[in-house]
């Protein structure tokens, strides 16, 4: 029988749990309860776990740590920039090729991978190891995510699971998972408690207040900081110890000394130093001091030094104190948001590896009372156990509890963020933080121009520092000719997984309700971002009404096609085709003048297709276009000429990719004047793309076309009132 498991997909370590008659942790094939959330590359083979972590000694540039921190991230995020600049992370973090500022990529073996792809590698290992131990196929999983993950980050996790071949039963907030494990282990039927889960993990800090009554788990509120975790303490301790080494051994510039080491020695030192610092942190949870004894290097005078230092718990606690103080501030913020007094909390339950640090319990006990604060019996495993328990409950086979054990009956959830919609000149809050999930909200907005046909719906969440971070977006079209200020209703639904669904309709005609396809982080995001940017450009003062008219007609048609794709087809090849059509339409719009109309463009495109790509369009379409061209040019009957042009345009509209490909060839001439090498390269790329299409290698053709367009753009820029704005107003 196929199995379902619970997965704690952690920043530093991941854990698998399974429940039948009781819940148990599934050890990986290395017989470990904790699997390092680490991905490495050895001889072009992707490794995951401890074997990958060991590669830090030889190849840290191709050893990926803490990829969870990049899930759903954007290259422009401050915290992503901090990771790029930090020496703690040796691997490359960069802009996603062909993506936007709302995406990020990781370099492994000289290739770009999305954080979702790398997280999928971790999930694949967990899935495979579970299947080996359970002796059956694992198809479903409850996967835990930080309570403070945004809609965008949760979708990234869902995509990673799909890439790993797992169907997600539920994305479960990590503190809620810990509460389930706590309740099952500590409460009996009929018991009731209010628990604040304090989850200080490797990469995130999460809080959740839950009321537990007879197996029902009701979230009263969630909070935390997605950029606060044990990684930050590790980095602070590393920095401090290097400073101590500099002082104790009279080294003027230790960072430069390490940087100038032979690469192999530098890699070995960095990996050994990281291991030692982590072990010191762990030792100081049970001892008052710990030793750093390790091989060093030559100092600035050429004298060899080895390191022998004692780090005390007091020293470490001075470093850790600001982070723990920050966690207490977040507790106070959450209590205020939900209107709870600390007296209403029965227990504060500590989970996560960082919660094992004695200072954490000490400071929380000083603030809230020693009797209230409890350290989980299994701080590193409780989250996975809770996920395993829920996974079992959600499966087809559910065994009732025995011996008075509490059953997981129902879980109610709340929102983790305030959510906003982008308007023409402002933002409008549509969802309040801590609202029960699922929730449905109707909002009335107004068109901002006459006959507005295209509307952009951008959804944002408030994150650290009050910043508004884009989560997703989509477009819809308005069929009616409406005057400025007409009412449009947006119908927002936020499900229990904190994933949005949006519908739109004119207030006077609900029957015209349309479901909007929202970007979900893959090919859909790239295409929708490109559409958004193109619409913003065409609305600038650089374009005429005729050009806007031309492009908006095409955009309206493509938006309708997008919304017919459905929300689950975010990685369909159709997105590439739509994106290319939008690109081509924009280029065509640039060529539109008052003297050049659509008919002339259609005739030009037909001539190009027949002359350049007859084998790709086929004999039938080639012959039809020749006939229609002749009729359009020579027919004396105006009606027949119009009909011929309509048929001709219908055919040319089917080949936007080939029109774009032709612009690559044409731009090679202007490129050759400035750089003969690039001119030759463009011609080569053109011919290779044609060859890929001939041999039905569409993925390779589209990938190379993206590169060719990027190179081409270095050398050349590529009547009906449809409404100038794409935003709504209040």
N, C-alpha and C positions, 0 to 999 in steps of 0.2 A: 504494500500500500504506500502511495506517495506521501511524503512527510512535509510538515510545516515546522519551522524553527523560529526562535527569537534571536536577533542579532543586535548586539551593542556595537555599532560601527563607530569606534572611538578615534580621537585624534592621535593618541600615542599607542593604544592597544585596542584590539577588538575581541569580543567574546561571543561564543555561541551557546545557546541553551535550548533544551528540548524537554517537553513535559508529556508523560503518559500517566502513570499512576502517581508519579511525583516529578518534581522539576529537577533537572540535573544539568551541570555544565559539561559540554562536549569538548574534550581535549582535541587539539589539532594533531596532525600526523607526527609532529615532533613531541607529542605527549605533553603539551603545555596548555594551561587554561587560558592564558593570555597570548593572543597572536599580535605581534608587532604590526602596527598599521604603517608598514614601510614597504616601498616598492623599489627594486633595484634592477640593474641590467648587467648580465654576465654573458659575454659571447653571444649577444643578440637575443638572449633568453630573458624574459621578464620573470623576476623572482619576487616573492612576497613573504613577509614575516621575518623570522630570525635570520635566515640565510641572506635575505636582502640587507638587513641591518648590519651584518658583518662586513658588507662591502664598503661601509664608511671608511674602513682602514685603507682601502686601495683605490676606491673610486667614488668619493662623496659627491662629485658633480652629477653622477648618474644614480644617486641614492635619494629617493624622495621621502621626506618626512612631513608629517602634519598636513597632508594634502586636504584633509577635512576643512582646514581653515580657509581654503581657496574655493570650496564648493559654493556655487552660485555667486562667486565674487566677480569684481570688475577691475580691470587694470588701473582704473582711476581711483579705486578705494584707497583711503589713507593707510589702512592696515595692510593692504596688499603691497603698497609702496614700502611700508616699513619692513615687510618680509624680504622684499627685493634688496633693500639696502643693508639688511642685517647679515653679519658674517655667520650667524647661527645656521642659516639655510644656504647651503653651498650650490644647490641646483638652480637652473635657470627658470625664471618666471617672467613671462613676456606677454605682449598683446597676441591675441589669437589671430592667426593669418586669415584674412578674409572676413574677420569678425568686426566687432565694434568695441567702443570703450566700455561696454557693459559685459565684456567677456574677458577671460584670462586663459593663458596656456602655460603648460609646464614642459620644459625641454628634457627629454630622456633619449639618450643615444642619438642626439642630433635631430630628433623628430619632435614635433609638437603633439602633445596630448592634452585633452581637456581634463580638469579635475574629476569630472564624471567618469571618464575612461579609466583613470588611475584608481579611483575608488571602486570601480567595477572589478578591477584585478584583485583587490582585497576581498571583495564579496565572492568572487569566483573561488578563491582559495577556501574561504569559510564554507561555502556550499559544498565543494568537493570533499573537504575533510569531514564535514558532517555526514555526507553520503557514505563515506568509507566506514565511519563508526556506527552508523545506524543500519547499514546494509540495505539501503533503499534510496530511491531518487528523492531529492529535496526540491520541491517546486515552489513553495510559498514561504513567506517570512514576514514577521513583524520586525521592522527595523526602527531602532530608536534614533531620534534626532534631538539636538538641544532645544529646550523650550523656547529659546530666544531666536531660533532660526526664522528667517523671513520666508515669505511665500516662494521667492525665487530660490532660496537655498533648499527648501523642501522639494521643490520640483527637480532640482539637480540631483538630490538623493534618489528620487523615484527613477530618474533616467539611468543612474548608475546601476540600480537594481535590475532594470530592464536589460541593460547591456550584459549583466552577469547571468541572465537567464532566470531571474527570480520574479515571481509575482508578489507584489506588496499587498499583504492583508491590511496593514495599517502602518502609517508613520506615527510612532508613539513618542511623545515627549519623554526625554530621559528621566526627569524627576518623577513623572507619573509612573514610569516603569519601576523605579525604585520603590515607590509607594505601594504598588501592587505586590512586590516581593515582601515588603515589610508587613503589609496587611495579612497576606496569606500565612506568613510565619508567626505573627504575633497577635492576631485578633481571632476571636471566635464568633460564630453566628450570633447576631444581636448586639455585638460591640459597636461603639461609635467613637471616633476620634477625629480631631482636626490636626493634621500634620503639615509642617513646613519642611519640604525636602530641600536640602542644601547640597547641591551637586557640584563639587569643584573638581573638574576633570583635567585632562592634559591640555586641552585647547579652548575649552569653553567653561563658563560658570553659569549655572542654571538654578533657578528657584521655582518652586511651585507650592501653593497652598492647596491642600486637598482635604475635603470632608469625606471620611470613610464611614459608611453606614451599611451594615449587612451586605457587604460585597459591592456596594455601589461607590464609585469613586467620582466625586464631584469637584472639578477644578474651580476654586474660588478666584484664582489669579496666578499668573506666571510672570517671571521677570528674569533678570540676569544680564550677562554681557558676553556676547559671542566671541569677543577678543581677549578674554581674561582666562588664563589657565596655567597649568603646571609648567608649560613651556616657558612662560614669562619668568617664573621663579628660577628655572634652570639657567636661563640666559643671564639673569641678574647675578646668580651665584658664580657662573663662569667669569663674568666681568670682574666681580669682586676678587676671585682667586687669582686671576691674572694680575690684578693690581697688587695683591699681596706678594706675589712672586717678584714683581718688579721692585717692590720696596725691600723685600728680604734679601734679594740677590743683586741689588744695585744695578738693575737693568733700566736704561733710560727710555727705550722705545721697544717694548716687547712685541707689540703688534707688527712692527716692521721686521723684527727678527724672525717671527713666525712666518710672515709673508715671503721672506727671502730664502726660506729653507728649500732644499731640493724637494720637488713635488711629491715624491714618494714619502720622504720623511715628514713633510708637512701633513699629508693625508693621515699617516700613521699617528702623528702627534695629536691632530685634531680629534680623531676617533677615540684614541686612548684617553685624552683629556675629557671628552664628552662622557665616556663611560664612568670615569673616576668621579666626575662631578655629580652625576646621577646617583652613584653609589653613596657618595657623601651625604647627599640629601636624604636618601633612604635610611642610612645609618643614624643620622641625627634625629630621626623619629623615635629611636629607642635608646640612644646613647647621648652623653653630654658633649662628646667631641668625636671627631673622625680624622683620619690621616689621609693626606695626599702624598703618596710615594710613587714616583714614576720617572722614567727616563726623560731627560730634558734635551738640551742642545747647546751649541756654543754661544757664549755671550758676545757682547760687542767687542771684547778684547781677545776673542778667539779661545777663551777658556771654557772647557766643558763643564756644564752644571747639571746635576740631577736634583729633582724636587723632593723635598721632605718637609711638609707643612702640617700643622694641626689647625683644623677649623673647628671652632666651638659652636655649640647650639646657640649661644647668645649672638654670635656674629651672624649666623644664618637667620635667626629670628628678626634681627634688625632689618635684614633685606626683605624678609617675607611680610613683615608687619604692614607696610602700605597696601599690599595686595589683599590681605585679610580685612583691613579697614575698608577698602573699596567694597568687598563683599558684604560687609555689615551695612554700609550705606545703601546698597541695593536691596537688602532686606527691609530697611526702613522705608525706602521708596515704594516697594511692593505693598507693605502693610498699609501705607497711606492711600495707595491707589484703590485698594479693595475695601477700605474702611474697617480694617481689623485692628484690634489692639493685641499686643503680644500675649496678654492674658487669655485670649481666645484660642491660642495655639497650645495643644497638649504636648507635642514633642517637636523638636527640631532634629531631623534625621540627617546625619552626615554620610554622604556617599561620594565616590570618586577618589582617585589615588591621592590627590592633593589634600583631601580632608583627613588623611592619616597623619598629617603633620601636627604634633601636639599643640602648637601655638593656635591652630584653628579652633580646637575645642576650648582651649583656655580663654581666648578672647571672646568667643561666643558665650561661654559660661559666665564670664564677668559681666557681659551685657544683659543676658537673658535668664541667668540662673542655671546652676549646675544640673539640677534635676530635670530641666527641660531638654537639655542637649544630649542626644544619644548618637554614638557612632555605630553605623550599620555593622552587623556581624560579618558581612561580606562586602566591604565598601567597593571593591573592584569588580564584583560579580553580580551585585544586586540588580543592576539595570538590565543585564542580559536575562537574568532569571525572570524578572517582571515581563520582559518581552516574550519569553518562552511560555509563560503562563497564559498570557493573552493570546498568543498564537494558537495554543491548544484550544482555548475557548472559542476562537473564531473558526476553527477547522470543522470539518464535517462530523468528526467523531468527538463527542464531548462526554466525558465521564463525570458524573456528579461527585461532589466532595464527600469524603468519608471522615468518620471520627470527629465531627464537629468542625472540620476545617472550613474556613471562610471561602466562599465561591466568588469568583469575579463575575458579577452580574452585568452591571452597566457602568460605563465611564462617560462622564460629561466633560466637555472641554471648553476652554475660553480662548479668546484671541490674545496674541502676544504683542501686537503692535497696533498703533493707530494707522489707518489706511486712508489715502487721499486719492482724488481724481484730479488730473491736471486740467485746468480751464485756460481760457485765452490769456488772462492776466493774473491768474491766482491758482490756489489749490483749495479744494473743498473736501473736508473730512467726511468720509462716507461710513467708516467703521471705527467705533471707539475701542480702545484697548480694554481687555478684560470682559468683553461681551461674550455671553454664552454662544457656543457653536453647536450646530450650524445656525447661521443667521441670514436673514434676507432683508435687503434695504432697497427701497425705491427712491430715486432722486429725480427731480424735475429740473431740466436745464433748457436753455434757449439757443436757437441758431443765432449766429453772429453776422451773417450776410444774407442777402436775398438769394433764394434758390440754392441754398447750400446742399451739396450732394455728397460730400465726403466728410466723415467725422472720425477723428482720432480719439481713442480712449486710452489714456496712460494712467496706470495705477502705481502709486508710490507708498512706501512705508517710512515712518520715522524711525531712525536708528540712532546710534551713539552720537551725542552732541547735538541732538535735535535736527540732524541732517535728514533730508528726504531722499530716499534711495529708490530708483526705479525698479519695480518688481516685474511688470509685464505690460504689454500694450496690444491693442488690436484696432481694427478699423471697421466701420460700417457705412453703408450708403443710404441715402434718403431718396426714395422714388418720387415723392410729391414735389411740386414747385411751391415752396413755403416762403412767406415773407420773413424778413429779419425779425427776430424775437419770438419765433414760433416755438411751442413747447415740445421738447423731446424727453421721453422718460428712459432712464437707464435703470435696469433691474439687476442688482448685484446680489449674488449668493456666495457666501464664504462657507465651505463645507467643513466637516470635523477635522480634515487634514490641512485646514487653512489654505485651500486652493480655491481660486476665484472662478466663477462662471458669470458671464455678463450677457444680458439681452438688451435690445434697444427698440423703441418704437415711437412714432409720433403720438402725442397724448390723445389726439382725436381719433386714432385708429390703432387700437391694440392688436387687431388682427394682423397688422403688418410687423409684428414682433420678430426680430432677427437675433439669432444666437451668434455672438462674436467669437471668432477663433483668436485666442490670446497666445502670445509668444511663450514658448516653453523651453528656450535655451539651446535649440539645435538649429537646423536649417531654417526653421520658421523664424527664429529671432533675427538671423542674418537678413532674410528677405524683408521682414517687416521693418527693421531698422533702415534698410536701404530705401524702402518705399517712403518712410517718414522723412528721411533726409532729402530725398528727391522732391517731395511735396513742399518742404520748407524752402528749398532752393528755387523752385519754379514760382513760388509766391514772392520772391524778392523783386526789387525794382529793375533787375537786369533783364527781365523777361516781359514780352508783350502779352496783351490779352489773347492774341491768336495762338501764341505758344502755350499759354496756360490752358486755353480751351482744348488744344490738341492733347496735352498730357493728362488733364483731368478726366477726359473721356476714357483714355486707356486705363488710368488708375482706378476709375469706378468699375470698369469691367474686371480688372484683376482682383479687386477687393471682393467682389461678388464671388469670384472663383475661389478665393482664399476661404471665405466663410462657408463654402460648400464642401471644403476638404474635410471638415470635422476636427475636433480637438485632439484626437489621438494620432493624427498623421503628421506630427511635428518633425519627423525625419524623412518624409517622403521625397523622392526625387522630383516630384511635382514642384516643390519649393524652388529648386534650381531653375526650372523652366519659367516659373512665374517671375523670379528675380531677374532672369535674363530678358524677359519680355518688358519688364519695367525699365531696365537699363536701356534697352533699345528704344523704347518709347521716349525716354528722356532725351536721348541723342537725336531722335527724329524731331522732337519738339524744338531743339536748339536750331534745327535747320529750317523750321517753319518761318516764313515771312508773310507779309500781306500779299505777296505775289506768288507764293508757292503754297498750293493747297494739298490736301490729302490725296487727291487723284494723281497729281504729279509725283508725289512721293511713292505711291503704289506702283506707278509705271516704272519709276527708277529702280525700286526694289525688285520688281519682276525681272527687269533687264539684268540686274546683278545676279539673281538666283539662277537664271537660265544660262548666263555666260560663265559663271564661276563654279556652280555646284550642281550641275545637271544630274550627276550620279547619286547625290545625296537626296535630292527632291524627287527623283524618279521620273520615268518617261511620261507617265500620265499627266503629272502636274506640269512638267516642262511643256508638253504639247498644248495643254489647256491654256497656260499663260501666254504662249505665242499667239494662239488664236484670239484670246481676249485682248491682247495688246494691239493686234491688227484691227480688231473691231472698234476698240476705243479710239484709235487714231483716225480711222478711215470711215467709220459709219456715219452716214448723214442723218440718221434718225436719232434725235436727242434722247428719246426714251431708251432705245437699244444701247446707246453709248453709256447712259447712266447704269443700266443693268450690267453691262460688260465691266464697268469700273467696280461696281459692287462685288461682282464675282471675283475679279482680279484681286481686290483688296482682301477678300476673305481667304484667298490662297496665300498671299504674301504674309498675312497675319499669323499663319501657321509656322513661319520660319524665322522668328526674331533672332534666334541664336546664330543663324547663318549670316544675317545682316550684321550682327555685332562682330562675328568672325571676319567679315570682309573689312571692317574698319581697322582690324589688327593688321591686315595685309597692307591697306592703304597708308597707315601711319608709319610703316617701315621706311617709306621714302623720306619723310620729314625727319625720322630718327637717324637715318644714315647720314644726313647732312651734318648733324651734330656729333654723332657717335656711330661710325660704321659698324662697330661690333654689335650694338643694340639693334641697328637696322637689320643686320643679318640674323640676329637672334629672333626678332619678331617674325621674319619670314619662315624661319625654321619651326617656330612654335605654331604658326598658322598651318603649315603642312603636316605637322605631327597631330594637330587637333583634327584635321580633315581625315587623317589616316585612322585615328581612334574612332571617329564616327563611322567610317566605312566598316570597321571591324567590330562595331557594336560595343565599344568600350566607353560607355557614357560617363562613368565616374572619372576615368582618367581624362576624358575630353573636357569635362566641366572644370576639373581641378587645374588643368593646364590653361584653360581659357581665363580663369581667374588671374593667374600669373601674367598672362599675355596682356590682359586689360590694364593691370597695374603698371606694367612696363610701357604700354602704349600711352597711358595718360601722362607720362612724363614729357611727351613730345607733342601731344595734340589734345585738345579738349573734345574729348570726344564730340468765333462768332456767338456760340451758345453760352449764356452766363451760368457757369457751374458753381459759382461761389468761390470767393478767394480764401476763406479761412478753413482750417481743418479742426478748429477747436470750438467747443461750446462755451456759452457764458452762463451767468447766473439767471 
